[in-house]
Amino acid sequence: MCLYRWSKKEAQGPLAEYFDQTLEDEFWGEKTWEKAESKIIKETVNTVISKSGVPSDQIDLMIAGDLLNQCISSSFGLREANIPFFRCIWRLFNFC
């Protein structure tokens, strides 16, 4: 199961029919890109869990990553989920 949240530009492309949500504002009301990306990750994970019907306490591991070398957005976006996650940094991103 995949859920995508993209900006208007990506929604104009050939994959638009597969996007669950298009963000009119790439910062999604936040002041910095890092805060916006954390919010996007958090809301996406919550939506995927909800759509899957699997209780979050039955999820053993998430794989997450972002292109910021420290995985700041993933760390902050997933901390409230209380689900362990494997961090993929940009050097390993293609592997993940």
A tleap script that builds the chain and sets N, CA, C and O, in Angstrom:
source leaprc.protein.ff14SB
mol = sequence {
  NMET CYS LEU TYR ARG TRP SER LYS LYS GLU
  ALA GLN GLY PRO LEU ALA GLU TYR PHE ASP
  GLN THR LEU GLU ASP GLU PHE TRP GLY GLU
  LYS THR TRP GLU LYS ALA GLU SER LYS ILE
  ILE LYS GLU THR VAL ASN THR VAL ILE SER
  LYS SER GLY VAL PRO SER ASP GLN ILE ASP
  LEU MET ILE ALA GLY ASP LEU LEU ASN GLN
  CYS ILE SER SER SER PHE GLY LEU ARG GLU
  ALA ASN ILE PRO PHE PHE ARG CYS ILE TRP
  ARG LEU PHE ASN PHE CCYS
}
set mol.1.N position { 0.847 -1.165 0.000 }
set mol.1.CA position { 0.000 0.000 0.000 }
set mol.1.C position { 0.895 1.231 0.000 }
set mol.1.O position { 1.841 1.322 0.782 }
set mol.2.N position { 0.596 2.159 -0.866 }
set mol.2.CA position { 1.369 3.391 -0.930 }
set mol.2.C position { 0.437 4.590 -0.865 }
set mol.2.O position { -0.697 4.546 -1.340 }
set mol.3.N position { 0.924 5.628 -0.286 }
set mol.3.CA position { 0.199 6.884 -0.208 }
set mol.3.C position { 1.182 7.966 -0.572 }
set mol.3.O position { 2.295 8.009 -0.049 }
set mol.4.N position { 0.779 8.825 -1.456 }
set mol.4.CA position { 1.667 9.889 -1.874 }
set mol.4.C position { 1.041 11.239 -1.591 }
set mol.4.O position { -0.164 11.430 -1.752 }
set mol.5.N position { 1.872 12.164 -1.170 }
set mol.5.CA position { 1.465 13.557 -1.025 }
set mol.5.C position { 2.465 14.354 -1.854 }
set mol.5.O position { 3.663 14.336 -1.572 }
set mol.6.N position { 1.986 15.040 -2.853 }
set mol.6.CA position { 2.880 15.749 -3.753 }
set mol.6.C position { 2.429 17.173 -3.964 }
set mol.6.O position { 1.308 17.554 -3.629 }
set mol.7.N position { 3.324 17.937 -4.521 }
set mol.7.CA position { 3.023 19.330 -4.830 }
set mol.7.C position { 2.252 19.414 -6.146 }
set mol.7.O position { 2.045 18.412 -6.830 }
set mol.8.N position { 1.835 20.625 -6.478 }
set mol.8.CA position { 1.056 20.844 -7.701 }
set mol.8.C position { 1.822 20.408 -8.946 }
set mol.8.O position { 1.234 19.859 -9.877 }
set mol.9.N position { 3.129 20.651 -8.965 }
set mol.9.CA position { 3.942 20.327 -10.148 }
set mol.9.C position { 3.899 18.831 -10.459 }
set mol.9.O position { 3.677 18.446 -11.607 }
set mol.10.N position { 4.107 17.990 -9.452 }
set mol.10.CA position { 4.062 16.545 -9.665 }
set mol.10.C position { 2.656 16.079 -10.039 }
set mol.10.O position { 2.496 15.106 -10.777 }
set mol.11.N position { 1.654 16.765 -9.535 }
set mol.11.CA position { 0.265 16.386 -9.830 }
set mol.11.C position { -0.113 16.661 -11.271 }
set mol.11.O position { -1.158 16.201 -11.732 }
set mol.12.N position { 0.707 17.395 -11.986 }
set mol.12.CA position { 0.454 17.662 -13.396 }
set mol.12.C position { 1.070 16.581 -14.286 }
set mol.12.O position { 0.873 16.589 -15.501 }
set mol.13.N position { 1.808 15.662 -13.687 }
set mol.13.CA position { 2.504 14.631 -14.443 }
set mol.13.C position { 1.679 13.381 -14.657 }
set mol.13.O position { 0.511 13.330 -14.272 }
set mol.14.N position { 2.280 12.367 -15.273 }
set mol.14.CA position { 1.561 11.144 -15.640 }
set mol.14.C position { 1.171 10.243 -14.467 }
set mol.14.O position { 0.348 9.344 -14.642 }
set mol.15.N position { 1.726 10.454 -13.300 }
set mol.15.CA position { 1.405 9.614 -12.148 }
set mol.15.C position { 0.338 10.221 -11.236 }
set mol.15.O position { 0.043 9.669 -10.176 }
set mol.16.N position { -0.230 11.333 -11.635 }
set mol.16.CA position { -1.165 12.071 -10.779 }
set mol.16.C position { -2.328 11.216 -10.286 }
set mol.16.O position { -2.802 11.415 -9.168 }
set mol.17.N position { -2.791 10.280 -11.090 }
set mol.17.CA position { -3.936 9.454 -10.685 }
set mol.17.C position { -3.620 8.561 -9.487 }
set mol.17.O position { -4.534 8.047 -8.842 }
set mol.18.N position { -2.335 8.371 -9.184 }
set mol.18.CA position { -1.944 7.518 -8.067 }
set mol.18.C position { -1.729 8.292 -6.766 }
set mol.18.O position { -1.476 7.684 -5.726 }
set mol.19.N position { -1.825 9.603 -6.807 }
set mol.19.CA position { -1.603 10.420 -5.619 }
set mol.19.C position { -2.883 10.495 -4.802 }
set mol.19.O position { -3.962 10.762 -5.331 }
set mol.20.N position { -2.746 10.257 -3.518 }
set mol.20.CA position { -3.892 10.392 -2.624 }
set mol.20.C position { -4.184 11.843 -2.295 }
set mol.20.O position { -5.330 12.205 -2.031 }
set mol.21.N position { -3.160 12.668 -2.310 }
set mol.21.CA position { -3.350 14.068 -1.954 }
set mol.21.C position { -2.321 14.919 -2.665 }
set mol.21.O position { -1.165 14.523 -2.810 }
set mol.22.N position { -2.741 16.081 -3.105 }
set mol.22.CA position { -1.834 17.057 -3.688 }
set mol.22.C position { -1.797 18.263 -2.767 }
set mol.22.O position { -2.840 18.806 -2.402 }
set mol.23.N position { -0.621 18.673 -2.401 }
set mol.23.CA position { -0.466 19.818 -1.519 }
set mol.23.C position { -0.374 21.090 -2.352 }
set mol.23.O position { 0.491 21.209 -3.220 }
set mol.24.N position { -1.256 22.028 -2.088 }
set mol.24.CA position { -1.222 23.307 -2.793 }
set mol.24.C position { -0.013 24.127 -2.351 }
set mol.24.O position { 0.563 24.881 -3.135 }
set mol.25.N position { 0.356 23.970 -1.098 }
set mol.25.CA position { 1.484 24.687 -0.519 }
set mol.25.C position { 2.528 23.653 -0.121 }
set mol.25.O position { 2.277 22.833 0.762 }
set mol.26.N position { 3.693 23.679 -0.756 }
set mol.26.CA position { 4.725 22.682 -0.475 }
set mol.26.C position { 5.213 22.726 0.971 }
set mol.26.O position { 5.740 21.734 1.475 }
set mol.27.N position { 5.046 23.862 1.639 }
set mol.27.CA position { 5.431 23.975 3.042 }
set mol.27.C position { 4.288 23.576 3.966 }
set mol.27.O position { 4.466 23.555 5.184 }
set mol.28.N position { 3.157 23.269 3.432 }
set mol.28.CA position { 1.963 22.798 4.139 }
set mol.28.C position { 1.696 23.623 5.399 }
set mol.28.O position { 1.376 23.083 6.458 }
set mol.29.N position { 1.835 24.938 5.260 }
set mol.29.CA position { 1.551 25.849 6.356 }
set mol.29.C position { 2.674 26.013 7.367 }
set mol.29.O position { 2.532 26.769 8.329 }
set mol.30.N position { 3.781 25.321 7.168 }
set mol.30.CA position { 4.912 25.410 8.104 }
set mol.30.C position { 5.903 26.479 7.621 }
set mol.30.O position { 5.867 26.885 6.460 }
set mol.31.N position { 6.779 26.925 8.516 }
set mol.31.CA position { 7.725 27.994 8.177 }
set mol.31.C position { 9.006 27.482 7.534 }
set mol.31.O position { 9.681 28.232 6.829 }
set mol.32.N position { 9.353 26.217 7.765 }
set mol.32.CA position { 10.585 25.669 7.186 }
set mol.32.C position { 10.274 24.370 6.451 }
set mol.32.O position { 9.272 23.706 6.716 }
set mol.33.N position { 11.169 24.025 5.512 }
set mol.33.CA position { 10.985 22.785 4.770 }
set mol.33.C position { 11.093 21.574 5.696 }
set mol.33.O position { 10.358 20.602 5.524 }
set mol.34.N position { 11.996 21.619 6.671 }
set mol.34.CA position { 12.166 20.492 7.587 }
set mol.34.C position { 10.885 20.219 8.379 }
set mol.34.O position { 10.485 19.067 8.543 }
set mol.35.N position { 10.248 21.280 8.866 }
set mol.35.CA position { 8.981 21.111 9.593 }
set mol.35.C position { 7.882 20.596 8.670 }
set mol.35.O position { 7.074 19.752 9.059 }
set mol.36.N position { 7.863 21.107 7.456 }
set mol.36.CA position { 6.852 20.649 6.494 }
set mol.36.C position { 7.052 19.177 6.160 }
set mol.36.O position { 6.089 18.411 6.127 }
set mol.37.N position { 8.301 18.775 5.910 }
set mol.37.CA position { 8.570 17.384 5.565 }
set mol.37.C position { 8.249 16.457 6.737 }
set mol.37.O position { 7.734 15.358 6.529 }
set mol.38.N position { 8.545 16.882 7.954 }
set mol.38.CA position { 8.185 16.081 9.140 }
set mol.38.C position { 6.672 15.908 9.227 }
set mol.38.O position { 6.186 14.815 9.519 }
set mol.39.N position { 5.937 16.967 8.977 }
set mol.39.CA position { 4.476 16.910 9.009 }
set mol.39.C position { 3.949 15.987 7.918 }
set mol.39.O position { 3.029 15.204 8.153 }
set mol.40.N position { 4.528 16.079 6.727 }
set mol.40.CA position { 4.114 15.217 5.614 }
set mol.40.C position { 4.350 13.752 5.972 }
set mol.40.O position { 3.485 12.908 5.739 }
set mol.41.N position { 5.515 13.447 6.536 }
set mol.41.CA position { 5.831 12.071 6.918 }
set mol.41.C position { 4.859 11.582 7.988 }
set mol.41.O position { 4.318 10.482 7.880 }
set mol.42.N position { 4.639 12.395 9.017 }
set mol.42.CA position { 3.740 12.020 10.109 }
set mol.42.C position { 2.326 11.745 9.589 }
set mol.42.O position { 1.739 10.710 9.905 }
set mol.43.N position { 1.786 12.660 8.801 }
set mol.43.CA position { 0.423 12.497 8.297 }
set mol.43.C position { 0.322 11.320 7.327 }
set mol.43.O position { -0.688 10.618 7.308 }
set mol.44.N position { 1.351 11.105 6.532 }
set mol.44.CA position { 1.347 9.982 5.591 }
set mol.44.C position { 1.342 8.659 6.346 }
set mol.44.O position { 0.573 7.758 6.011 }
set mol.45.N position { 2.192 8.534 7.359 }
set mol.45.CA position { 2.244 7.300 8.153 }
set mol.45.C position { 0.903 7.056 8.839 }
set mol.45.O position { 0.392 5.936 8.821 }
set mol.46.N position { 0.333 8.089 9.440 }
set mol.46.CA position { -0.964 7.936 10.101 }
set mol.46.C position { -2.043 7.494 9.115 }
set mol.46.O position { -2.882 6.656 9.448 }
set mol.47.N position { -2.028 8.049 7.912 }
set mol.47.CA position { -3.018 7.686 6.897 }
set mol.47.C position { -2.822 6.253 6.420 }
set mol.47.O position { -3.792 5.512 6.264 }
set mol.48.N position { -1.572 5.859 6.188 }
set mol.48.CA position { -1.293 4.490 5.750 }
set mol.48.C position { -1.729 3.484 6.806 }
set mol.48.O position { -2.339 2.465 6.482 }
set mol.49.N position { -1.420 3.764 8.067 }
set mol.49.CA position { -1.831 2.865 9.147 }
set mol.49.C position { -3.356 2.770 9.188 }
set mol.49.O position { -3.914 1.681 9.326 }
set mol.50.N position { -4.013 3.900 9.070 }
set mol.50.CA position { -5.479 3.921 9.094 }
set mol.50.C position { -6.074 3.137 7.918 }
set mol.50.O position { -7.002 2.349 8.097 }
set mol.51.N position { -5.529 3.363 6.708 }
set mol.51.CA position { -6.043 2.671 5.523 }
set mol.51.C position { -5.757 1.174 5.555 }
set mol.51.O position { -6.510 0.387 4.982 }
set mol.52.N position { -4.680 0.778 6.217 }
set mol.52.CA position { -4.303 -0.636 6.227 }
set mol.52.C position { -5.198 -1.471 7.137 }
set mol.52.O position { -5.387 -2.665 6.909 }
set mol.53.N position { -5.748 -0.834 8.169 }
set mol.53.CA position { -6.548 -1.569 9.131 }
set mol.53.C position { -5.725 -2.337 10.145 }
set mol.53.O position { -6.277 -3.059 10.976 }
set mol.54.N position { -4.410 -2.189 10.086 }
set mol.54.CA position { -3.515 -2.868 11.026 }
set mol.54.C position { -3.250 -1.925 12.201 }
set mol.54.O position { -2.789 -0.803 11.991 }
set mol.55.N position { -3.530 -2.355 13.421 }
set mol.55.CA position { -3.242 -1.495 14.575 }
set mol.55.C position { -1.749 -1.192 14.660 }
set mol.55.O position { -0.919 -2.059 14.387 }
set mol.56.N position { -1.412 0.032 15.037 }
set mol.56.CA position { -0.002 0.426 15.076 }
set mol.56.C position { 0.818 -0.415 16.050 }
set mol.56.O position { 2.028 -0.551 15.871 }
set mol.57.N position { 0.184 -0.983 17.079 }
set mol.57.CA position { 0.944 -1.814 18.017 }
set mol.57.C position { 1.308 -3.175 17.430 }
set mol.57.O position { 2.047 -3.938 18.051 }
set mol.58.N position { 0.798 -3.483 16.244 }
set mol.58.CA position { 1.157 -4.733 15.568 }
set mol.58.C position { 2.192 -4.513 14.464 }
set mol.58.O position { 2.552 -5.452 13.753 }
set mol.59.N position { 2.662 -3.298 14.323 }
set mol.59.CA position { 3.688 -2.991 13.327 }
set mol.59.C position { 5.042 -3.079 14.020 }
set mol.59.O position { 5.294 -2.368 14.993 }
set mol.60.N position { 5.904 -3.945 13.523 }
set mol.60.CA position { 7.196 -4.191 14.156 }
set mol.60.C position { 8.274 -3.195 13.749 }
set mol.60.O position { 9.145 -2.867 14.555 }
set mol.61.N position { 8.230 -2.705 12.504 }
set mol.61.CA position { 9.318 -1.870 12.014 }
set mol.61.C position { 8.856 -1.055 10.820 }
set mol.61.O position { 8.084 -1.532 9.989 }
set mol.62.N position { 9.335 0.177 10.741 }
set mol.62.CA position { 9.132 1.012 9.559 }
set mol.62.C position { 10.502 1.313 8.970 }
set mol.62.O position { 11.496 1.397 9.692 }
set mol.63.N position { 10.545 1.471 7.664 }
set mol.63.CA position { 11.760 1.916 6.994 }
set mol.63.C position { 11.496 3.329 6.527 }
set mol.63.O position { 10.531 3.582 5.805 }
set mol.64.N position { 12.346 4.245 6.935 }
set mol.64.CA position { 12.125 5.650 6.621 }
set mol.64.C position { 13.434 6.300 6.233 }
set mol.64.O position { 14.512 5.849 6.621 }
set mol.65.N position { 13.325 7.345 5.477 }
set mol.65.CA position { 14.511 8.082 5.105 }
set mol.65.C position { 14.148 9.390 4.464 }
set mol.65.O position { 13.022 9.589 4.007 }
set mol.66.N position { 15.089 10.260 4.435 }
set mol.66.CA position { 14.927 11.513 3.729 }
set mol.66.C position { 16.297 11.900 3.192 }
set mol.66.O position { 17.310 11.289 3.533 }
set mol.67.N position { 16.310 12.895 2.374 }
set mol.67.CA position { 17.566 13.255 1.727 }
set mol.67.C position { 18.426 14.192 2.566 }
set mol.67.O position { 19.496 14.616 2.129 }
set mol.68.N position { 17.967 14.512 3.752 }
set mol.68.CA position { 18.808 15.248 4.690 }
set mol.68.C position { 19.675 14.216 5.396 }
set mol.68.O position { 19.147 13.244 5.935 }
set mol.69.N position { 20.942 14.393 5.408 }
set mol.69.CA position { 21.871 13.380 5.877 }
set mol.69.C position { 21.583 12.906 7.303 }
set mol.69.O position { 21.884 11.761 7.640 }
set mol.70.N position { 21.012 13.760 8.135 }
set mol.70.CA position { 20.765 13.378 9.516 }
set mol.70.C position { 19.398 12.728 9.709 }
set mol.70.O position { 19.071 12.331 10.827 }
set mol.71.N position { 18.612 12.611 8.683 }
set mol.71.CA position { 17.252 12.054 8.769 }
set mol.71.C position { 16.399 12.820 9.776 }
set mol.71.O position { 15.610 12.230 10.515 }
set mol.72.N position { 16.563 14.111 9.794 }
set mol.72.CA position { 15.836 14.966 10.728 }
set mol.72.C position { 14.332 14.836 10.529 }
set mol.72.O position { 13.591 14.619 11.487 }
set mol.73.N position { 13.893 14.967 9.309 }
set mol.73.CA position { 12.456 14.942 9.033 }
set mol.73.C position { 11.840 13.609 9.406 }
set mol.73.O position { 10.758 13.569 9.991 }
set mol.74.N position { 12.507 12.529 9.080 }
set mol.74.CA position { 11.992 11.196 9.439 }
set mol.74.C position { 11.933 11.028 10.948 }
set mol.74.O position { 10.940 10.537 11.486 }
set mol.75.N position { 12.991 11.435 11.627 }
set mol.75.CA position { 13.031 11.283 13.086 }
set mol.75.C position { 11.900 12.037 13.761 }
set mol.75.O position { 11.201 11.480 14.608 }
set mol.76.N position { 11.712 13.298 13.395 }
set mol.76.CA position { 10.662 14.092 14.018 }
set mol.76.C position { 9.270 13.679 13.545 }
set mol.76.O position { 8.310 13.718 14.315 }
set mol.77.N position { 9.166 13.286 12.288 }
set mol.77.CA position { 7.868 12.883 11.761 }
set mol.77.C position { 7.350 11.578 12.326 }
set mol.77.O position { 6.141 11.357 12.376 }
set mol.78.N position { 8.264 10.704 12.757 }
set mol.78.CA position { 7.862 9.375 13.230 }
set mol.78.C position { 7.930 9.199 14.739 }
set mol.78.O position { 7.511 8.162 15.253 }
set mol.79.N position { 8.439 10.169 15.447 }
set mol.79.CA position { 8.653 9.967 16.883 }
set mol.79.C position { 7.367 9.724 17.663 }
set mol.79.O position { 7.393 8.993 18.653 }
set mol.80.N position { 6.257 10.301 17.260 }
set mol.80.CA position { 5.003 10.101 17.979 }
set mol.80.C position { 4.340 8.762 17.659 }
set mol.80.O position { 3.425 8.338 18.365 }
set mol.81.N position { 4.795 8.103 16.608 }
set mol.81.CA position { 4.198 6.824 16.218 }
set mol.81.C position { 4.574 5.705 17.185 }
set mol.81.O position { 3.859 4.708 17.283 }
set mol.82.N position { 5.682 5.858 17.896 }
set mol.82.CA position { 6.169 4.830 18.820 }
set mol.82.C position { 6.353 3.472 18.151 }
set mol.82.O position { 6.064 2.428 18.737 }
set mol.83.N position { 6.839 3.507 16.919 }
set mol.83.CA position { 7.140 2.297 16.157 }
set mol.83.C position { 8.617 2.389 15.770 }
set mol.83.O position { 9.040 3.403 15.214 }
set mol.84.N position { 9.406 1.357 16.050 }
set mol.84.CA position { 10.818 1.406 15.664 }
set mol.84.C position { 10.961 1.591 14.154 }
set mol.84.O position { 10.164 1.074 13.372 }
set mol.85.N position { 11.990 2.337 13.763 }
set mol.85.CA position { 12.215 2.480 12.329 }
set mol.85.C position { 13.690 2.445 11.992 }
set mol.85.O position { 14.554 2.862 12.763 }
set mol.86.N position { 13.932 1.926 10.805 }
set mol.86.CA position { 15.272 1.838 10.248 }
set mol.86.C position { 15.485 3.092 9.425 }
set mol.86.O position { 14.690 3.393 8.535 }
set mol.87.N position { 16.545 3.823 9.708 }
set mol.87.CA position { 16.816 5.072 8.994 }
set mol.87.C position { 17.703 4.818 7.791 }
set mol.87.O position { 18.785 4.241 7.905 }
set mol.88.N position { 17.239 5.247 6.664 }
set mol.88.CA position { 18.047 5.175 5.442 }
set mol.88.C position { 18.584 6.563 5.157 }
set mol.88.O position { 17.808 7.497 4.957 }
set mol.89.N position { 19.876 6.711 5.135 }
set mol.89.CA position { 20.455 7.999 4.782 }
set mol.89.C position { 20.656 8.055 3.279 }
set mol.89.O position { 20.547 7.035 2.599 }
set mol.90.N position { 20.940 9.207 2.770 }
set mol.90.CA position { 20.954 9.417 1.327 }
set mol.90.C position { 21.886 8.475 0.583 }
set mol.90.O position { 21.606 8.138 -0.568 }
set mol.91.N position { 22.973 8.040 1.187 }
set mol.91.CA position { 23.882 7.129 0.501 }
set mol.91.C position { 23.249 5.750 0.282 }
set mol.91.O position { 23.613 5.031 -0.649 }
set mol.92.N position { 22.308 5.396 1.143 }
set mol.92.CA position { 21.647 4.110 1.045 }
set mol.92.C position { 20.242 4.215 0.469 }
set mol.92.O position { 19.540 3.210 0.347 }
set mol.93.N position { 19.835 5.417 0.118 }
set mol.93.CA position { 18.443 5.650 -0.247 }
set mol.93.C position { 17.998 4.759 -1.400 }
set mol.93.O position { 16.878 4.249 -1.369 }
set mol.94.N position { 18.821 4.556 -2.399 }
set mol.94.CA position { 18.442 3.695 -3.517 }
set mol.94.C position { 18.254 2.253 -3.063 }
set mol.94.O position { 17.413 1.534 -3.603 }
set mol.95.N position { 19.022 1.836 -2.090 }
set mol.95.CA position { 18.878 0.491 -1.550 }
set mol.95.C position { 17.523 0.336 -0.874 }
set mol.95.O position { 16.859 -0.688 -1.037 }
set mol.96.N position { 17.107 1.349 -0.114 }
set mol.96.CA position { 15.853 1.274 0.633 }
set mol.96.C position { 14.684 1.419 -0.303 }
set mol.96.O position { 13.534 1.383 0.135 }
savepdb mol mol.pdb
quit
